[in-house]
Structures are given as structure tokens and as C-alpha cells.
Amino acid sequence: MPHSHAVENAFRHCEDIARRHYENFPVASLLLPKSLRPCVYSIYAFAREADDLADEGVLYPDERLRALDEWELLLDDCYTGRATHPVFVALAETVARHGIPKKPLSDLLTAFRMDVMQKRFETFADLLYYCVHSANPVGRLVLYIFHSATDRTMTLSDNICTGLQLANFWQDIAIDWAKGRLYVPLEDLDRFGYTENDLAQRTVDDRFCNLLQFEVDRTREFFHAGKPLLGESIPSLQLELRLTWLGGMTILRKIQESGYNVFDKRPIISKTDKLAILMKALLRKTA
């Protein structure tokens, strides 16, 4: 077992990784209890480094998959007391403190492998399968850190996390397309008579607007399905959850207010929006 100073250094290493990256949603927010932030950093570092293996650099797909396999072997070491890599030394401590099972962590690696191999999704069910592995494990890991993971809270969290992932997909259609990726299900393109060639031409017409309105509307259903978690979670987590829920819903509103034109200007949460979200969250408002 690593000595305490080695564990402290490992947590510091993970925090450095987190602070080097900007994300849409806060990592280890100052709203979280200070004692829990290092554990959140360790999970973030695990996922961030794996994501970089899947997406960054100039490796070929087979090389990326091998690198992810090696990362998973380090995860195995984390659960058998053999961790030496600083990310996994910190993660092993997090796992031990909070009783975190391996599955949500290995599920994330499944999603990263999908990132390497899959650039299109035939059906909405296929896209949800990706969310089950890419987004939902994050919410479950947070619940474990707060010792509030039950069947009900995890189900509610899954809905919110899926909503967040979908909102990000619709927000970033143009960015993802430039990277060769399309997360709008192909069956939905067919449903509205819109094509990938139309997408390449950045065509915003009734077909596209109706398509994106359809996606935004059903994404809201996931947020509403998960909404009870905002009041049922433990008090120390409720404010963070309200901020996250409101942030996702705000992105959907911004997409709608843009006339569903996500090509000319990416819908983002402005400083004014952030202030409004904070005030609503503090006042326990979600409308």
C-alpha cells in the first residue's frame, strides 16, 4: 500500500490534470465539500487521460485501442492493490474510501473505445447505449463518492446524465461534424428527410429545424425524468445538482432560441446565464 505522502502526491497530480482542462461543467466545484474534491479529481484524471488516448495525438485506431487496453490493465491493478501510476494510486484511495465498484469505470473505457471505432449511430437506441457508458457512469461515480448510490438515485442520475450528453451532442453538431462524427441518429435524418450532404452544406431549413426540435424535445424528457433527484439527494449535493440540471436545460433553451441554427453560432451559457442559473439554484427554482 502506498505511503500517505505518495497518495497525497498522486491526488495533487490528478488535480493538476483537472486544472489544465476546461470543461462545460465544473470539475470538483467549490460547492462540493473540500474533503471530497481530491476524489473527484482522481476520477476526472482517470477519464481525462483515457479520453486523450482515444482522441488526441496521431495514433492509429488499433494503437489507440491497445493503449486503452493497457489503461484498463492499470485499472485492474488499482483494484488488486498493485497501483503504481499516480492516477491509479489516487483512484485506488478513492475506491477504498467510497466503496466504488469497477463497473462504472470500465464502462467509461467502453465508451472511449466506441469513440475510436464508431462515428455514426443508426438508431436512437444505439445512441442511448453510448450514453449508458459515456455519461451515466459519471453521475453514478459522484453518487458513490457521496455515499448515496441506491437503485433509485442511480436511475434518476442516469436520466440527467443522458440528458446532459444529448444536449451536448445537439449543441456541438457543427464541431463534431468537422471531426468526422455525427451523433444525430441516422434513422432521425431519414425521418425528417435530411441528409449528411445537407449537413455538409450547413443547410438550416424546415427539415433541419424540425429534426433538431424533435431531438431537443425528447432530451427535455430525460431531464424531467431525473428531476426528482434534485430534491431527494443528500443536502450537500443538491445545489450542485440543481446547477447541473439548470445548465443542461439552459443549453436546450439556447438551441431553441437560436431557431435551431447551431451552425452559425454555437449555443453557449453566457455569464448572464450563469448568474441566472446560480440565483435559481440558490432559490431552489427549476423553471
Buried (B, 14 or more C-beta within 10 A) or exposed (E): EBEEEBBBBBBEBBBEBBEEEEEBBBBBEEBBEEEBBBBBBBBBBBBBBBBBBBEEEEBEEEEBBEBBEEBBEBBEBBBEEEBEBBBBBBBBBBBEBBEBEEEBBBBBBBBBBBBBEEEEBEEBEBBBBBBBBBBBBBBBBBBBBBEBBEEEBBBBBBBBBBBBBBBBBBBBBBEBBEEEBBBBBBBBBEEBEBBEEBBEEBEBEEBBBBBBBBBBEEBBEBBBBBBBBBEBBEEEBBBBBBBBBBBBBBBBBBBBEBEBBBBEEBBEBEEEBBEBBBEBBEEEEBE
